[in-house]
Amino acid sequence: MMVMRLKGLMVMMSCQKYGSNVIEKCLTFGSIHDRLVIAADITGAGEDQILMMMMDEHGNYMIQKMLETIADEWVVDLIVTVVNRNFFRLIHNIHGRHVLARLQIMLAARERRRLLALLTPPLDYMG
């Protein structure tokens, strides 16, 4: 119920000290539906708003938390697209570097899982 009341305000709240705490708790303890509503609200705000969040002292943490709690392909792909288009702006911003580091760790872990799945024999493999 709380997430639906905040719909349309996620970007603004994510860039505020106390508002970002509220959104963080919704991402941490909310249902999958709540997380997807938050992701849709933030990603629907447009690339400029997402970039602004990545470079904001509170907003960057929300992007990181969103990547951590909503590992849906479309969310990650959108974040990667924004990062690729604005890499040099992000690398020169302390908060942007935090997002880059989190994204790098997440993508490396995803690649390790993918490679491990390729190397693991099926359960019905008898040798």
N, CA, C and O of each residue as an XYZ file, in Angstrom:
508
protein
N       0.831     -1.178      0.000
C       0.000      0.000      0.000
C       0.886      1.257      0.000
O       0.587      2.234     -0.686
N       1.959      1.219      0.762
C       2.840      2.373      0.858
C       3.516      2.661     -0.481
O       3.626      3.819     -0.883
N       3.962      1.629     -1.162
C       4.635      1.803     -2.448
C       3.688      2.446     -3.454
O       4.094      3.323     -4.216
N       2.437      2.018     -3.461
C       1.478      2.589     -4.406
C       1.216      4.077     -4.116
O       0.975      4.857     -5.037
N       1.264      4.458     -2.850
C       1.075      5.869     -2.497
C       2.261      6.726     -2.933
O       2.113      7.918     -3.199
N       3.437      6.106     -3.002
C       4.650      6.836     -3.369
C       4.932      6.785     -4.871
O       5.892      7.390     -5.349
N       4.102      6.069     -5.601
C       4.312      5.942     -7.043
C       4.339      7.326     -7.683
O       3.471      8.161     -7.430
N       5.349      7.552     -8.513
C       5.532      8.849     -9.150
C       6.470      9.764     -8.375
O       6.883     10.809     -8.878
N       6.803      9.371     -7.154
C       7.681     10.185     -6.306
C       9.012      9.500     -6.004
O       9.835     10.042     -5.266
N       9.226      8.325     -6.563
C      10.397      7.516     -6.207
C      11.723      8.219     -6.495
O      12.631      8.191     -5.665
N      11.840      8.845     -7.655
C      13.099      9.506     -8.011
C      13.377     10.655     -7.050
O      14.485     10.783     -6.530
N      12.364     11.491     -6.816
C      12.532     12.625     -5.919
C      12.899     12.154     -4.513
O      13.814     12.695     -3.892
N      12.189     11.150     -4.017
C      12.444     10.657     -2.665
C      13.802      9.974     -2.560
O      14.455     10.051     -1.519
N      14.231      9.307     -3.628
C      15.512      8.611     -3.615
C      16.687      9.565     -3.464
O      17.764      9.158     -3.028
N      16.493     10.813     -3.815
C      17.567     11.805     -3.742
C      17.492     12.647     -2.472
O      18.182     13.660     -2.355
N      16.661     12.234     -1.527
C      16.549     12.930     -0.251
C      17.049     12.011      0.856
O      16.917     10.790      0.774
N      17.620     12.610      1.879
C      18.222     11.829      2.958
C      17.239     10.842      3.592
O      17.532      9.649      3.681
N      16.096     11.322      4.023
C      15.148     10.457      4.721
C      14.245      9.704      3.743
O      13.859      8.566      4.008
N      13.913     10.323      2.635
C      13.105      9.650      1.625
C      13.806      8.432      1.065
O      13.169      7.418      0.778
N      15.131      8.529      0.905
C      15.877      7.381      0.383
C      15.844      6.211      1.360
O      15.888      5.053      0.946
N      15.766      6.510      2.655
C      15.641      5.426      3.649
C      14.312      4.694      3.496
O      14.248      3.473      3.643
N      13.264      5.437      3.204
C      11.942      4.828      3.009
C      11.958      3.912      1.782
O      11.481      2.778      1.837
N      12.513      4.416      0.678
C      12.570      3.615     -0.550
C      13.459      2.396     -0.337
O      13.141      1.308     -0.816
N      14.570      2.567      0.378
C      15.454      1.436      0.662
C      14.718      0.334      1.422
O      14.854     -0.843      1.091
N      13.950      0.704      2.423
C      13.201     -0.297      3.205
C      12.148     -0.975      2.339
O      11.899     -2.170      2.493
N      11.531     -0.232      1.436
C      10.558     -0.833      0.519
C      11.245     -1.841     -0.408
O      10.682     -2.894     -0.708
N      12.448     -1.522     -0.854
C      13.190     -2.457     -1.705
C      13.654     -3.678     -0.912
O      13.650     -4.796     -1.426
N      14.047     -3.463      0.325
C      14.569     -4.552      1.148
C      13.465     -5.485      1.633
O      13.613     -6.706      1.564
N      12.368     -4.927      2.119
C      11.343     -5.734      2.763
C      10.048     -5.867      1.963
O       9.157     -6.622      2.352
N       9.939     -5.153      0.869
C       8.722     -5.202      0.069
C       8.615     -6.491     -0.729
O       9.577     -7.248     -0.860
N       7.434     -6.718     -1.251
C       7.201     -7.903     -2.082
C       7.869     -7.713     -3.443
O       8.343     -6.625     -3.768
N       7.898     -8.766     -4.216
C       8.445     -8.683     -5.571
C       7.663     -7.641     -6.373
O       8.245     -6.860     -7.125
N       6.356     -7.640     -6.205
C       5.520     -6.651     -6.898
C       5.920     -5.233     -6.511
O       6.043     -4.369     -7.379
N       6.124     -4.983     -5.217
C       6.536     -3.662     -4.748
C       7.862     -3.251     -5.387
O       8.019     -2.113     -5.829
N       8.805     -4.177     -5.431
C      10.119     -3.886     -6.020
C      10.000     -3.550     -7.499
O      10.671     -2.646     -7.996
N       9.151     -4.276     -8.189
C       8.972     -4.009     -9.619
C       8.272     -2.674     -9.859
O       8.566     -1.993    -10.841
N       7.350     -2.292     -8.975
C       6.700     -0.984     -9.083
C       7.739      0.120     -8.895
O       7.737      1.105     -9.633
N       8.618     -0.038     -7.918
C       9.666      0.940     -7.679
C      10.591      1.024     -8.888
O      10.917      2.116     -9.352
N      11.011     -0.135     -9.395
C      11.906     -0.165    -10.559
C      11.253      0.487    -11.770
O      11.894      1.254    -12.489
N       9.986      0.184    -11.993
C       9.274      0.761    -13.132
C       9.148      2.276    -12.978
O       9.264      3.013    -13.957
N       8.911      2.735    -11.763
C       8.781      4.171    -11.515
C      10.103      4.889    -11.764
O      10.129      5.953    -12.383
N      11.189      4.313    -11.288
C      12.503      4.936    -11.460
C      12.954      4.856    -12.914
O      13.396      5.857    -13.479
N      12.849      3.693    -13.516
C      13.305      3.542    -14.898
C      12.408      4.299    -15.867
O      12.869      4.739    -16.920
N      11.140      4.453    -15.527
C      10.216      5.193    -16.376
C      10.456      6.694    -16.359
O       9.923      7.420    -17.198
N      11.260      7.163    -15.405
C      11.538      8.592    -15.299
C      12.455      9.075    -16.416
O      12.544     10.275    -16.676
N      13.129      8.149    -17.071
C      14.002      8.520    -18.188
C      15.470      8.454    -17.836
O      15.859      8.433    -16.669
N      16.268      8.422    -18.880
C      17.713      8.263    -18.720
C      18.340      9.429    -17.959
O      19.246      9.220    -17.152
N      17.876     10.644    -18.202
C      18.445     11.805    -17.509
C      18.240     11.715    -16.002
O      19.137     12.041    -15.225
N      17.056     11.272    -15.596
C      16.766     11.143    -14.165
C      17.581     10.024    -13.524
O      18.047     10.151    -12.392
N      17.746      8.931    -14.260
C      18.542      7.814    -13.737
C      19.994      8.260    -13.576
O      20.625      7.969    -12.560
N      20.521      8.962    -14.568
C      21.889      9.481    -14.483
C      22.029     10.441    -13.306
O      23.015     10.392    -12.571
N      21.042     11.311    -13.133
C      21.069     12.242    -12.009
C      21.094     11.473    -10.684
O      21.809     11.857     -9.758
N      20.322     10.398    -10.592
C      20.322      9.586     -9.379
C      21.681      8.933     -9.152
O      22.159      8.864     -8.020
N      22.304      8.452    -10.228
C      23.608      7.805    -10.107
C      24.669      8.760     -9.571
O      25.624      8.331     -8.923
N      24.504     10.042     -9.836
C      25.499     11.025     -9.440
C      25.111     11.766     -8.151
O      25.815     12.679     -7.718
N      24.000     11.368     -7.554
C      23.503     12.001     -6.327
C      23.992     11.224     -5.109
O      24.136     10.003     -5.164
N      24.246     11.930     -4.011
C      24.782     11.270     -2.825
C      23.835     10.232     -2.224
O      24.301      9.256     -1.637
N      22.540     10.411     -2.352
C      21.583      9.427     -1.843
C      21.038      8.565     -2.977
O      20.815      7.367     -2.802
N      20.830      9.168     -4.117
C      20.262      8.456     -5.262
C      21.136      7.329     -5.764
O      20.619      6.310     -6.222
N      22.464      7.485     -5.692
C      23.347      6.420     -6.165
C      23.155      5.155     -5.350
O      23.238      4.045     -5.876
N      22.901      5.329     -4.074
C      22.677      4.168     -3.223
C      21.373      3.461     -3.609
O      21.289      2.235     -3.535
N      20.377      4.213     -4.014
C      19.113      3.615     -4.444
C      19.306      2.795     -5.723
O      18.723      1.721     -5.867
N      20.124      3.302     -6.648
C      20.416      2.538     -7.860
C      21.130      1.247     -7.486
O      20.812      0.183     -8.017
N      22.091      1.335     -6.576
C      22.808      0.139     -6.138
C      21.856     -0.854     -5.461
O      21.922     -2.057     -5.712
N      20.988     -0.349     -4.618
C      20.036     -1.206     -3.900
C      19.057     -1.843     -4.879
O      18.664     -2.997     -4.712
N      18.671     -1.093     -5.891
C      17.768     -1.628     -6.903
C      18.452     -2.769     -7.657
O      17.827     -3.797     -7.920
N      19.717     -2.599     -8.002
C      20.462     -3.669     -8.671
C      20.592     -4.898     -7.772
O      20.536     -6.033     -8.244
N      20.763     -4.658     -6.493
C      20.935     -5.745     -5.531
C      19.647     -6.530     -5.309
O      19.679     -7.754     -5.182
N      18.517     -5.835     -5.262
C      17.261     -6.491     -4.885
C      16.382     -6.876     -6.076
O      15.515     -7.742     -5.957
N      16.606     -6.233     -7.221
C      15.796     -6.520     -8.407
C      16.757     -6.925     -9.518
O      17.207     -6.083    -10.294
N      17.060     -8.182     -9.589
C      18.041     -8.647    -10.566
C      17.397     -8.993    -11.908
O      17.957     -9.766    -12.685
N      16.222     -8.422    -12.179
C      15.574     -8.681    -13.464
C      16.443     -8.148    -14.596
O      17.074     -7.097    -14.480
N      16.459     -8.883    -15.668
C      17.300     -8.579    -16.827
C      17.066     -7.162    -17.347
O      18.025     -6.456    -17.658
N      15.809     -6.736    -17.446
C      15.511     -5.428    -18.024
C      16.026     -4.288    -17.171
O      16.426     -3.253    -17.704
N      16.026     -4.454    -15.854
C      16.535     -3.408    -14.962
C      18.045     -3.273    -15.141
O      18.571     -2.172    -15.305
N      18.727     -4.410    -15.108
C      20.180     -4.403    -15.267
C      20.565     -3.869    -16.643
O      21.494     -3.070    -16.761
N      19.862     -4.302    -17.674
C      20.162     -3.841    -19.034
C      20.006     -2.333    -19.157
O      20.825     -1.675    -19.798
N      18.967     -1.781    -18.552
C      18.759     -0.334    -18.616
C      19.873      0.403    -17.887
O      20.386      1.402    -18.391
N      20.245     -0.067    -16.731
C      21.324      0.563    -15.966
C      22.635      0.488    -16.751
O      23.377      1.468    -16.817
N      22.919     -0.669    -17.344
C      24.135     -0.826    -18.157
C      24.115      0.145    -19.341
O      25.142      0.737    -19.673
N      22.966      0.308    -19.971
C      22.846      1.236    -21.096
C      23.159      2.664    -20.655
O      23.915      3.370    -21.322
N      22.583      3.086    -19.541
C      22.830      4.440    -19.034
C      24.313      4.605    -18.683
O      24.913      5.639    -18.975
N      24.891      3.586    -18.060
C      26.309      3.647    -17.695
C      27.178      3.748    -18.947
O      28.094      4.569    -19.001
N      26.898      2.922    -19.945
C      27.704      2.948    -21.168
C      27.643      4.300    -21.862
O      28.654      4.770    -22.383
N      26.494      4.920    -21.876
C      26.337      6.217    -22.541
C      26.962      7.366    -21.757
O      27.274      8.412    -22.326
N      27.145      7.171    -20.454
C      27.605      8.265    -19.597
C      28.811      7.880    -18.753
O      29.025      8.440    -17.678
N      29.591      6.934    -19.232
C      30.694      6.380    -18.444
C      31.645      7.464    -17.933
O      31.979      7.484    -16.749
N      32.079      8.361    -18.813
C      33.080      9.359    -18.416
C      32.524     10.359    -17.413
O      33.266     10.855    -16.564
N      31.245     10.661    -17.494
C      30.636     11.532    -16.484
C      30.581     10.821    -15.136
O      30.818     11.436    -14.096
N      30.272      9.539    -15.154
C      30.164      8.775    -13.918
C      31.525      8.534    -13.274
O      31.659      8.609    -12.053
N      32.530      8.244    -14.092
C      33.859      7.932    -13.546
C      34.477      9.151    -12.864
O      35.337      9.011    -11.995
N      34.042     10.335    -13.255
C      34.573     11.560    -12.658
C      33.712     12.070    -11.493
O      33.939     13.168    -10.986
N      32.751     11.289    -11.084
C      31.869     11.663     -9.977
C      31.985     10.584     -8.903
O      31.835      9.400     -9.201
N      32.249     10.978     -7.664
C      32.460     10.010     -6.587
C      31.271      9.072     -6.423
O      31.458      7.874     -6.212
N      30.060      9.592     -6.516
C      28.876      8.759     -6.343
C      28.666      7.866     -7.564
O      28.212      6.729     -7.437
N      28.991      8.375     -8.724
C      28.915      7.581     -9.948
C      29.877      6.410     -9.903
O      29.565      5.327    -10.397
N      31.050      6.623     -9.311
C      32.030      5.527     -9.196
C      31.505      4.410     -8.307
O      31.819      3.240     -8.527
N      30.707      4.764     -7.304
C      30.114      3.727     -6.439
C      29.175      2.833     -7.255
O      29.186      1.611     -7.109
N      28.375      3.450     -8.105
C      27.461      2.676     -8.962
C      28.260      1.791     -9.915
O      27.922      0.622    -10.104
N      29.315      2.336    -10.515
C      30.150      1.555    -11.430
C      30.763      0.343    -10.727
O      30.801     -0.752    -11.289
N      31.236      0.540     -9.508
C      31.849     -0.561     -8.758
C      30.821     -1.648     -8.450
O      31.103     -2.835     -8.614
N      29.640     -1.251     -8.007
C      28.592     -2.226     -7.686
C      28.171     -3.006     -8.930
O      27.986     -4.222     -8.883
N      28.023     -2.289    -10.037
C      27.624     -2.920    -11.288
C      28.687     -3.897    -11.760
O      28.360     -4.984    -12.237
N      29.944     -3.530    -11.635
C      31.033     -4.414    -12.041
C      31.025     -5.700    -11.211
O      31.183     -6.791    -11.759
N      30.845     -5.580     -9.912
C      30.789     -6.754     -9.034
C      29.606     -7.636     -9.404
O      29.732     -8.858     -9.477
N      28.459     -7.014     -9.635
C      27.253     -7.772     -9.964
C      27.385     -8.506    -11.289
O      27.012     -9.675    -11.389
N      27.908     -7.839    -12.300
C      28.064     -8.473    -13.611
C      29.106     -9.591    -13.572
O      28.948    -10.605    -14.251
N      30.167     -9.416    -12.788
C      31.176    -10.464    -12.648
C      30.576    -11.696    -11.971
O      30.843    -12.823    -12.389
N      29.771    -11.490    -10.933
C      29.132    -12.617    -10.244
C      28.158    -13.331    -11.175
O      28.082    -14.560    -11.172
N      27.423    -12.576    -11.959
C      26.481    -13.170    -12.920
C      27.234    -14.029    -13.943
O      26.786    -15.121    -14.293
N      28.368    -13.534    -14.415
C      29.163    -14.284    -15.395
C      29.729    -15.558    -14.777
O      29.760    -16.601    -15.430
N      30.179    -15.485    -13.519
C      30.682    -16.682    -12.831
C      29.582    -17.729    -12.707
O      29.826    -18.915    -12.928
N      28.369    -17.299    -12.354
C      27.251    -18.250    -12.233
C      26.931    -18.891    -13.577
O      26.654    -20.088    -13.653
N      26.970    -18.086    -14.635
C      26.691    -18.607    -15.971
C      27.736    -19.645    -16.373
O      27.387    -20.699    -16.905
N      29.003    -19.359    -16.125
C      30.071    -20.302    -16.471
C      29.991    -21.563    -15.624
O      30.219    -22.662    -16.128
N      29.675    -21.418    -14.361
C      29.542    -22.569    -13.480
C      28.409    -23.473    -13.949
O      28.535    -24.697    -13.913
N      27.309    -22.880    -14.385
C      26.181    -23.669    -14.887
C      26.580    -24.445    -16.137
O      26.098    -25.557    -16.357
N      27.441    -23.879    -16.943
C      27.896    -24.578    -18.144
C      28.812    -25.751    -17.811
O      28.842    -26.745    -18.537
N      29.558    -25.635    -16.717
C      30.519    -26.673    -16.340
C      29.927    -27.769    -15.467
O      30.503    -28.851    -15.366
N      28.803    -27.513    -14.843
C      28.189    -28.469    -13.932
C      27.424    -29.527    -14.725
O      26.566    -29.194    -15.542
N      27.741    -30.822    -14.478
C      27.003    -31.865    -15.207
C      25.565    -31.947    -14.732
O      25.269    -31.587    -13.592
N      24.669    -32.413    -15.587
C      23.262    -32.582    -15.189
C      23.143    -33.521    -14.000
O      24.015    -34.361    -13.778
N      22.065    -33.382    -13.233
C      21.866    -34.211    -12.049
C      21.711    -35.688    -12.396
O      22.066    -36.549    -11.592
N      21.192    -35.989    -13.571
C      20.996    -37.386    -13.923
C      22.228    -38.003    -14.590
O      22.155    -39.106    -15.132
N      23.352    -37.295    -14.551
C      24.600    -37.799    -15.151
C      25.128    -38.923    -14.281
O      25.306    -38.754    -13.074
N      25.374    -40.057    -14.887
C      25.808    -41.232    -14.135
C      27.311    -41.497    -14.273
O      27.812    -42.454    -13.683
N      28.013    -40.712    -15.003
C      29.453    -40.852    -15.078
C      29.875    -41.650    -16.220
O      31.072    -41.858    -16.419
